[in-house]
Every structure is written in structure tokens, then in C-alpha cells.
Amino acid sequence: MQINDLINHTSEWLKGTGPHSDVVISSRIRLARNLNKFPFPHWASKAQLNAVLEKSSQAMEKVELLKNSTLFVLANLDSIDRQFLVERHLMSIEHTQKTEQKAVLVNDEENIAVMINEEDHLRIQLMQSGFNLFEAWEIINGIDDALAKLLDYAYLADFGYLTACPTNTGTGMRGSVMLHLPALVMSRQIERVLAAIAKLSFTTRGLYGEGTQASGNFFQISNQVSLGHSETEIIENINGLIRRIIEQETQAREIMLTKRKEVLEDRINRSLGILKSARIITSQETIELLSMVRLGSDLGMVKDIDRRTINELFIITQPAHLQKLENVKLSSDQRDLKRAELIRKKLNLL
Amino acid sequence: MLCDICGKNPATVHLTEIIDEQMNELHLCEDCARHKSAAMEQQFGLSDLLGSMANFEKPSSKEEEVVTIKCPSCGLTYADFKKIGRMGCGECFNVFRKYLAPLLKRIHGSNQHIGKNPAKTKAPTKLYKTKAGLQELKNQLQKAIQQEAFEEAARLRDKIKEMEAKKEKE
């Protein structure tokens, strides 16, 4: 697989299926793993990083679950390609910086990605569409078991899996759920919900993970604690919280439907109208309007556009995707024009 | 010219350090320079916070010892960790165990791993079926009450009741 093959492909997690996919976009689990006897990436020499890259990529070649995958060596990619991988949620923004000896392995379905030499030697992630953390855990657990037989992991019986940052030590696991909560935002209940989440030692982030702001009513919620609980307990804890948030969002949607149906219909259809006819549009405005159209689709107010198309639009209207589609470098102004054109084409054809 | 630190490799990086108005010239090889600059790099945010937490954990009587303990495997000192907020390698966890254990407890509320183990590549037994599961739930309940997270506490209380009822039946 070449990087350009990804552009016409829809990631598994974008399909808009799976449990509670009206509120939950995707579920993700990542495991942080390090190789014994090698310094962590920030403290390692070039030769050591190369050795880690070689050892781990060789091990991954032998893992059945990673059979149909491609290893992208970041030094061989230009900045647009690297940004492109971030926009597809296949790697972190941090991984685009100081790219020497870094790589990311991506499988054909694009639900598995393994970053090599990011903050830890290995960051294995699995993404699923909808509310599906346990299924994600089962798959990633299998990959991890297979890798553990081939690689000597840094592990201590009392501290668990050892990581560069002590905040990840223990299970090395972070479970995240991406939620779409427009009704809680519109009814101004979101502040209360976010405060409660923080109190229970969970973190809320934006669409692109660490350091990003929540936008377009999207919130990514994940566990903070990785030590002292088993993996299944951590997942059960996240699930308990997410179930309650889904309930609240669903309730807020119902209240809006009964009490303010016209206002809601107006906002959703105006958003669709702008997307179908705008000539210049920023990515921020796109995300906000698409969020409303998605809500309309979930509530049955927008009938001819499915979730998958909306999910895809979120990704392909991002800066690097637009430039890959056009195959030229575009300035911000040029992108706003091209973005509007692409959205018009996609929505008016339907 | 050989590196001032390791004395083995040729020095290719030349640094001028100013400490207390004393100017020092350092000639380093690439590897030592990388370690040196990582140690000097002041990162804000999480690493700062971790660094200051690590500081907080320091037993005052053994201040000197703490700063000079060095991981024999990767060369990271506890002072380095306080600056950059990152461990150097797996062995560091053994070397700094005394100071790390309370730090991990502050971060995670525990310093005892109970998740999977790479040697037995099998997932831990299913949740809430073992005795440990029940005890863990009780601990979580206590924590939730302390944090005044009453909704969470009520949920945990119900789970515990449910489990205990099942146990009695069995």
C-alpha cells in the first residue's frame, strides 16, 4: 500500500456503524510498550533508535493480525503526507516532529496503527466505529500477546509496563471514546458534564487528541489512571461513564425535539444550505456545520445524507487531505475555495 | 579532540556553559551532547508538573543522595528526571524505585500493577468474578466517596451488592 492509496479509502472506524453510533463516533484503545535494555526514545542515541525500529518492525512482520499492513518511515514522507496521517487519526501530532528513526505501521482497514519511537518505543492503537471498547480491547490484546512473544518488553511485576512518562505506567493503556454531543452543548449542559468527567479522573480532549480543543461538538474522553486497575476494569469504568453521557445526550435531544423542534429544524437546514452553496469555507466552519447536519441525519430530519458520507467529509475537508486530493500545495485561501467546491460536489450529487 | 564527558569519541559539539558567572567550555561527542541537552532542556507543562511532584516526594534528609543517584544502564540521574519529567529506560524504575513508588501513587492512586503480564500472555480473569475484583470495587467506592463523586459511588455500591448477593447464592 502506498500513502496515496489511502485517500480513496474509508477507514473502518468512519463507517458510522456499531453500537450507539448516533452519539459515539469511535472507540480507541492504545497500549504503550517499550523494549527492555533500550533507553526510551527521548533518551536514546540514533543507533539505539534504529535498533528499536528494526527489531520492532521485524517482530510486527511475524504477527498474523498485522499481516496486511504497511510501514511508513516518517523521514521518507513530506510534511503534507505526515499531516495527512494525523488527519486520519493514524498518528499523533507529536509524531510529526523530529522525524528521524520514527515510523508508523498501518493496516489495510486502517483500524490498527503502531507508532514506533514516539514517546515510547511502541504505541499500538486500535480504532472501532461506534461504542465498542471491549471489542477493540480483544483485538489489541491479541496483537500485544503476539508481540510479547517476539519482543522483550520493559516490565516489572509491581509497576507493570514501564513507560517514558510515569502517567502511562502500569497497563500502559488509554481507552478513548469520541462523542458527538450537540444537544448537551446547545442546551448549555455541557459545562456541568465536563466538570463531572474531570472529577472522576477522566480527561476530555478535542478531535485530534492531546493538546487539541474540542470543536464542532466533538469530545474525546479517556482514562487518566493506568496503574492499579486491570485493563478490563479501566474499560468498564470508561463504559460506565460513557453510558451515562449517552443517556444525557439522548435525553437532551428528545427534549429539544419536543420543545424546540422548529428551531432545531431551522438550524440543521440552514447548516445544510450553507454547506451546499458556500463558495468559501474554513475547516472550522465546516466542522461546526457538519456537526449540525450529522445531528439532523441522526434525528431523521436530514434523510438523503448518511452518516458515512458526513464522517468522510469531516476528514477529506482537512488541509492535508484537500492538498492530497488536488495534488498541489494550497495556501489557506485556496484551500477555503477548494473545500467549498468539494463539499458542494459531494452533497449536491446525493 | 576527545569528548569531555566520555573521553572516547571525538568531540563534534562545542558548548559554552555559564554557571555563577563562570564561563565553561565543553567539547562533546554527539551522544553525550544529546544527553546533556535533554538534561538541560526545560520543558513546561506536564514534565514541569511531574518534576515538581517528584520534588515534593523527596525525603529532605537524603536530598544529596536523591539528586546524584544515577541509572547505571542509561545514565539518567534523578535530577534529570525532575527536569524533563521522563524516565530514561526501564531499569530507571528499579534504580529510582524508592522515590517513584510514592510518585506513582500520587498520580494513579496506586503503585501496584494488577493488569496483564507479558510473561503469561493471557488476559486477566474476567472482571468482577474474583475476590480481588470485589476488594478493588470497595476501594473504588471509598475513593469515589472521598471525591464526593456520589453518582459513581452509587453505581459502585450497587455493583458490590450485586456481587455479594451472587457470592452468597454460590
Chai-1 contact restraints between the chains, C-beta under 6 A:
chainA,res_idxA,chainB,res_idxB,connection_type,confidence,min_distance_angstrom,max_distance_angstrom,comment,restraint_id
A,N36,B,G90,contact,1.0,0.0,6.0,A-B,restraint_1
A,P39,B,C74,contact,1.0,0.0,6.0,A-B,restraint_2
A,P39,B,G88,contact,1.0,0.0,6.0,A-B,restraint_3
A,P39,B,C89,contact,1.0,0.0,6.0,A-B,restraint_4
A,H42,B,R86,contact,1.0,0.0,6.0,A-B,restraint_5
A,W43,B,C74,contact,1.0,0.0,6.0,A-B,restraint_6
A,W43,B,G88,contact,1.0,0.0,6.0,A-B,restraint_7
A,S45,B,D31,contact,1.0,0.0,6.0,A-B,restraint_8
A,N141,B,A123,contact,1.0,0.0,6.0,A-B,restraint_9
A,D145,B,T121,contact,1.0,0.0,6.0,A-B,restraint_10
A,A148,B,P118,contact,1.0,0.0,6.0,A-B,restraint_11
A,A148,B,T121,contact,1.0,0.0,6.0,A-B,restraint_12
A,Y153,B,P118,contact,1.0,0.0,6.0,A-B,restraint_13
A,A154,B,G90,contact,1.0,0.0,6.0,A-B,restraint_14
A,Y155,B,P118,contact,1.0,0.0,6.0,A-B,restraint_15
A,L156,B,F93,contact,1.0,0.0,6.0,A-B,restraint_16
A,D158,B,Q112,contact,1.0,0.0,6.0,A-B,restraint_17
A,F159,B,F93,contact,1.0,0.0,6.0,A-B,restraint_18
A,F159,B,H113,contact,1.0,0.0,6.0,A-B,restraint_19
A,G160,B,H113,contact,1.0,0.0,6.0,A-B,restraint_20
A,G160,B,G115,contact,1.0,0.0,6.0,A-B,restraint_21
A,L162,B,G90,contact,1.0,0.0,6.0,A-B,restraint_22
A,L162,B,F93,contact,1.0,0.0,6.0,A-B,restraint_23
A,A164,B,R86,contact,1.0,0.0,6.0,A-B,restraint_24
A,A164,B,M87,contact,1.0,0.0,6.0,A-B,restraint_25
A,C165,B,R86,contact,1.0,0.0,6.0,A-B,restraint_26
A,P166,B,L104,contact,1.0,0.0,6.0,A-B,restraint_27
A,P166,B,I107,contact,1.0,0.0,6.0,A-B,restraint_28
A,T167,B,I107,contact,1.0,0.0,6.0,A-B,restraint_29
A,G170,B,H113,contact,1.0,0.0,6.0,A-B,restraint_30
A,T171,B,G115,contact,1.0,0.0,6.0,A-B,restraint_31
A,K199,B,A149,contact,1.0,0.0,6.0,A-B,restraint_32
A,L200,B,A149,contact,1.0,0.0,6.0,A-B,restraint_33
A,L200,B,E152,contact,1.0,0.0,6.0,A-B,restraint_34
A,V225,B,H108,contact,1.0,0.0,6.0,A-B,restraint_35
A,L227,B,L104,contact,1.0,0.0,6.0,A-B,restraint_36
A,L227,B,H108,contact,1.0,0.0,6.0,A-B,restraint_37
A,L227,B,S110,contact,1.0,0.0,6.0,A-B,restraint_38
A,L227,B,H113,contact,1.0,0.0,6.0,A-B,restraint_39
A,G228,B,H108,contact,1.0,0.0,6.0,A-B,restraint_40
A,G228,B,G109,contact,1.0,0.0,6.0,A-B,restraint_41
A,G228,B,S110,contact,1.0,0.0,6.0,A-B,restraint_42
A,S230,B,I114,contact,1.0,0.0,6.0,A-B,restraint_43
A,S230,B,G115,contact,1.0,0.0,6.0,A-B,restraint_44
A,S230,B,P124,contact,1.0,0.0,6.0,A-B,restraint_45
A,E231,B,G115,contact,1.0,0.0,6.0,A-B,restraint_46
A,T232,B,L127,contact,1.0,0.0,6.0,A-B,restraint_47
A,E233,B,L127,contact,1.0,0.0,6.0,A-B,restraint_48
A,E236,B,L127,contact,1.0,0.0,6.0,A-B,restraint_49
